[in-house]
Each structure stands twice: as C-alpha cells, then as structure tokens.
C-alpha cells in the first residue's frame, strides 16, 4: 500500500511540473474559473466573479461550469462566457478543453480544496500562464504546495465559510470585496410566472418547504411534512404552504398532498430550471429546506429560512446560510437527516414569523 501511495505521489509531482512563465498579473486580460460541480457551489462563487469584474471591468471572465450549475450564470452580467464541462467525462470534454487551450488564458482560478487529479489534468491541457487556487489539503502524501503547477495558494484558515475562502483567491489582484452577497438573475418571464402563481394567495404568509436535495439522505419525509404543516397552521392559520419539488416528482408529491386534505398546502407550479425556483423563492416569506442549494438561493435574496442539516458542524460552517434571519435544526446522524426535531423546527419557524410579522 505504501509503495502504491509513493508511486502516485511521484507521478502527481511529475504531472504538475511546469516551466516558469514570465507573466505579471497586472497584464491579465482573460481569466478562466473552474467550477464544474454542484449548484450550491456555483451560487456561493458568484461574489468572486462580480468583485473581480467590478475591480477590473476590462478582464474577460469565463467559467468552466457543469450542465447542472451553469443555469445559475444565465443573465449574469459579470460573466462573459460559460463553457460546459463534465466532471466524470474527461474524454468527452477533450475537444472543449483543447479549444480552451487555444484561447491562451492568462489566469485560471481553481476552487478545489484538495489535490484533485481531474482538475490537474484539465489545467495541464488548458495551460494557462498563471494558476491560483485555495489552500489544498494533502493527498497521496503530497501537499498542495508541492505541486509546481500552481502559482498562488490562499492561506489555510479554519472555520471560514467557503464563500470567503473562494473570495481570497482575489488577493493576488489586491481586491478587497465591497460586498459578499450572492448573484442570481432570473428573467422577467420567470418573475411574471411566479407572481401569477402566487396572486391567488394574496394577503397570506407564504411559506416554502423544499423536500429534498441532490445528496442522498437529505430529505424531509412525507410524514414529517404533514406534521410540519399541521403544527404551523395551529400557530398561524393565515398561511399558505408551497411545497417545492423537482419536476419529475411534482405529480407524485401533488397526489400525496391531496390525500393530506389540507387546503392551506399546495405544490408549486412546475419549475423546470433552478432560476424558476429562484424567482418563486424570492417572493416567499419563509423557506424551510434540507438542501444547501435552496439555502443559498434563499440567502441570495436574504430570505428568512430554517435549514435542516446533518450532525456535522464542520460541514455546516462551510455552507452555512448567510440570510440575516436564519435558524438551523441539526439531525442526530452525521450522514443523514434522520432524527431531526420537527418540534424544534416549528419553534424556529415561529421565532422568525414573529420577527417578520
């Protein structure tokens, strides 16, 4: 086992060798960000794009995004180009990576916080002049600082939100962020659709409940949903609860809710894209969610929210809500939401409702 680890370390160091390039950051004209992962990660990266563009408006910003998270950048005025990539399909992405190499990017900013071979291979193919990354944890016995491919690493700071860790990649440009808010820009049509749907609930306190996220085990079960809805109604009867779910589960959830026979609970209209969801969330009064992507969308619009998180405080610190009014219920499990307290969730909801009322 030790021999295999040593061999991996040897090849990793060889792979990341780079002949030094004479380049000054003040001459930067083009930057590529590598962010081809989850929706939530893209949302909390958006302050980086904005603060860089505002400080250096002439720099062209491109983002290597995934099919799933690229929608977050639609209508974003601080990003000039979005290229779709697939984290687990290097061969399928080879053509686009070679085209990116031809662009001869001045700088690439890579957000991975550990030594990741698929990111390193992409960087080798794209071949930017200067590479910036956050502090990298060691892997295969190799520290990030051992990899000569990278020109700058941020400092290793504990208990820091990932948003702030990623903003520190702008340190080489001497940028002090003026704002850390997230950017999500839905369209006028999406805005109109959300307003039209909610018009029939005028005068009611609107509560959105997101049932689950993409990570397995992070979900509110239907029996828990019914209990939450009934208890909220006992405290506040002038409410309308909107249940958010993925398009493919919308019919199933709708049928389940009808069987609950609660006239103050309904499913949302079909939200085909994450920006459809964002337009709706922006018009609700309170959000309840077990999914960090929805947490970050709610935070983008500074919405009061109650999140449900597994019993992992280190993970929570990285992705914590940034809304001014927020509460979090922790489950009893480190790997799932099993055992979270519905009673505590209701108490937190009531606290926030009393404030916003």
N, C-alpha and C positions, 0 to 999 in steps of 0.2 A: 504493500500500500504506500509506504514511504517513497519507494522508487517511482511509482506512478505519479505521485504528487510532485516529486522533484523534476520529472520529465515534463509535466505540464507547466511547471514554473519556468523551466528552461525555454520551452517553445514560446511561452507567453512573452518572455522578455525579448526573445528574438523577433517575434511578430511585431512588437511595439517599438522596435528600434527605428529611429528617424534621423536622417541627416539634418542638422540645424539649418533653418531658413532665415535669411536676413530680412526680417519684416517688423515694422513698427505699427503698433495698434492704432496710432493716430492716422494711419493711412487706410484704415478699414473702409471698404466700400460695400462689401457683401458679407452677410452672416447667415449661417445655417444652424438652426436649432434642431436637436434630435429629441423628439417627443412622441414616439410611435407606440404608446401604451394605452393607458386607461383614460376614460372621460374625465374623472376627477383630477388626475394628474395634469391634464391639459388645462382645466379650469384654473387650478392654482398656479399655473405657469404664466397665465396671461398678464399679470403685472410686469413680468420681465420684458415681454415684447413691448408693452406700452412705454415703460420708463426708458428703455433704450431708444425707441423711436422718437420720443419727445426730446430726449437729450441730443440725439444725432439724427435729425429728420432725413438726411441725405443717404443714410445707410439703408441698403435694401435687405429686408428681413425675409428669409424663407424658413419654413418649418417642415421637417420630415415628420409626418403625422400618420396615424393608423386610420383605417376605414371607419372605425368606431368613434374616435375622438376628433377627427378632422372637422366635423359639423360645428364644433364649438368655435372654430375660427371663421365660420361663414359670416360675412358682413363686418369682420374685424378690420378697422381702418389702420391698424398698426402693423399688420402682416401683409407683405407684398405677394407672397407665393406660398402655396401649400402643396406638398408632394406626398402622395400616399405610399406607405411602406407597410410591410407585413413582418412582424417581429419573428415569426417562426418560418419564414419562407425566403431565405437569403437568395436561393437560386431564382425564384420568381421575381425578386427585386433587383436582380443583377443589372438588367437593362437600364432601369431608372437610376441606379447608383452610378453606372458608367456615365450617364448623361449629366449627373450632378458633378462628377469629376471634371467634365469638360467646362463646367461653369467656373472652375478655379476659385472656389470660395476663399476669402481672406481668413475668416474665422469660423470655427464651429464650436458651439456650446452644447455639451452633452451632460444630461442631468442624472445619469445613473449614479447611485451612491455606493456601488460595489464594482469590483472588476468583472465586467461582463464581456465575454468573447464575441457575441454577435454585434455588440456596439463597436468593439475594437476593429473587427473585420470591415464593418461599414466605413469606419473612419479611414482605414488603410486604402479602401477603394476610392473614396471621395477625395482624399488627400488635400485637406485644407492647409493653409500656411501656418495657422495658429489654432491650438485647441485648448479650450477652457472646460473644466469640469468641477463639480463639487468634490469635497474630500471623499476618497474611496476607501472603504474597508478592505482589508487584505483578503486574498483568495489564492488557493494553491501555494500558500507560503510566500505570496508576492504582495507587497503593499502598492497602493496606487502610485506613491512617489517613486517606485522603482521603474515605472513604465515611461520611457522617454518619449513616447508618442505625444504625451500631454505637456503643454507649456505652463499651465497655471492650475493650481488646485485651491479651492477655498479652505479655510481653517475648519478643523473638526470641533464644532460647538455642540454641546449636549443640550437636550431639552428645547430644541428650536423647531418651530413649525417648518414644514417643507417649503412653504411659500417663501419664508425668509432665507432658508438655505439656498434656494434657487436664485433669489434676488442677489445674493452675494456673488454670483458669477459675473455681475456687472462691475465688481470692484476694479478690475483692470482698466475699465473705461472711466474711472473716477466718478461714478454715478451714485448719488445719494437719493434713493427713491422719495419722491414727493407724495406718493400715495401707494398703498398696498392693496387697494380694492381689486376684485376680480372683474374681468370684462366678458360679458355675454350679450351679443346683439341679435335679438330676434327681429323678424321682418314686420312691416306694417300689416301684412295679411295675417301673420301669426298672432299679432296683437289684436286684430279685429275678431279673429275666431275665438280667442279666449274671452274677450269682452262679451261677445254674443252668447256664448255658453253660460256665462255667469249672470247674465242680465235677469234671468228668472229667479235668482236668489238675492235680489237687491234688498238691502236692509238687514241681512243675516250676517252673523260672524262666520267667515268661510275658513274651514279647517281642511287642509290637505293631508291625507295619510298615504304615504308611499309604502307598499307592502314588502318589496324586496329589491335587492341589488344583484349585481352580476356575480358576486362572490357567493359560493355555495354555503348555505347555513345562515346567511344574513337575511332573515325574513321575519315578518310578522305573520303568525298562523291565523287562519280564518276565525278560529275560536277566540283568539286574543283580540282580533279586530272587532268582533261583535261585543266583547266585554268593554273594550275601549270606547266604542261608540255609545253604548248604553250608559256608561258611567259619565261620560262627558255631557250627555243630554240631561242627566239628573241635576248637574250643576248649572248648565246653561241651555235652556230649551230654545233659544233663538239662534240656533246654529244650523249650518249645512256642512256636512262632511263629504268631501270629494275624495274618492279612492283612486289613487294613481297606480296604474299597472302597465306592463308592456303591451303593445298592440296585439300580440298573439295570445295573450291571456285575458284580454279585455272582456270577451264574451263569457268566458268561464267565470270570471270574478263577478260580472254583472248578474249572472244566474244565481250565484251564491248569495249575493247581496239581496236580491229579490226574495229569496227564501227567508232572510232575516226579518223581512217585513218591517223595516224601519224607514219611514218616509223622509227622514232627515239625512239619509245616507244615499249617495249615488256614485256611480263610476264617472270618470271624466270622459270627455269625447276622445276619440282615437288620436293619440299623439304619435305620429309616425316618426318624428325626429326629436332629438334632445332639445332643440330650440322650440318646438311646440310645447314641450314640458316646461321650459323656462318661461315662456310667455304666460302660461297658466299660473305657475308658482309666483310670479311677480305680482299677481292680483289677489292672492290669498292672504289671509290674516295670520295664520299659524300653520307651520309644517311639522309633521311627525314622520320620521324616516329612520330606517335601519341602514340606509345606503349612503356612503360618503359622497357619491356623485351628487345626489339630491341635496345633501348637506351643503356642498359647495355652491350649488345653484342658488339655494336659499340665501346663503351668505353673500353671494354676488349682489343680491337686491336688499341685503340687510333685513331679511325676514325673521321674525321670532320663530324659533324652532326648538323642538325636542328631538334629540337624536338617541338612537339605541346602539350601543357599542359592546363588543365582546370584552371580557375582563382582561384587557391588555393595555395598560396605561401608557406604555412606551409607544405603541402604535397610535394610540389616541392623540398623544402630544404632536405627532407628525401631521395628522389630518384633522385636527380639532376644528369645530365650527368657528367662524370669525364674525358672525352676526352679533350685534350689540346685545340682543336678548337671546340667550340660548341656555339650554339645560341638557344634560346627558344622563341617561339611565344605563348602567353597566349590568351585563348579564353575569351569571355565575360561572360561565365557561370561558376559557381563553380562546376557543376555536369556533364558537357559535353564539347565537343569542339566546340559547335555551336557559330558562330560569330568570329572565329579566322580569322586574316587578311592574305589573300593569298598574298597581295602586300608586307606586312612586311616579310613574309616567303621568297618570291623571293629576297627581298633586302638582307636578311641574307645569303641566298644561294650564291648570287653574291659576298658578302664580303668574304666568305670562299673560293670560287672558285678563286678569285683574289689572295688570300694568297697562296693557294696550287699550283697555276699555276706558 
